[in-house]
Amino acid sequence: MRLVVLVALVLDAIMLAATEELFLPLRIGAVPIPVTILLAAVTTPWLVRSAAALCGPSAAALPLVAWVTAMLVFGFGGPGGDILLPADWRSLLLLSAGIFPGAVEVGRALARGLQVGEGLGRG
């Protein structure tokens, strides 16, 4: 069952990457409204935390790796061959908002795993 949950979390990461990238150019009039940057900052660490809690610290990085891979694939091979990622400041902010909080959560999960492993070895 844990494998099914992990696959679902990885697929969620891929779908979120596609959604965040598609809605990144959202504007109201002439004003850019990059709400997907906030979405990435919240969901990417949540996916990592969920994978670590449900499947263990060794699986924590899989949603983040899937998200980054999907962002790069969709960003550099966009519809009609368009390159979406290095378009402007919003692209870099989107990548940063997903990668950095997600990486912090991976580090926390691995640190918790080491602490639990050390605690078991002392007994």
Secondary structure by P-SEA (a helix, b strand, c coil): caaaaaaaaaaaaaaaaaaaaaacccccccccccaaaaaaaccaaaaaaaaaacccccccaaaaaaaaaaaaaaaaacccccccccccaaaaaaaaaccaaaaaaaaaaaaaaaaaaaaaaac
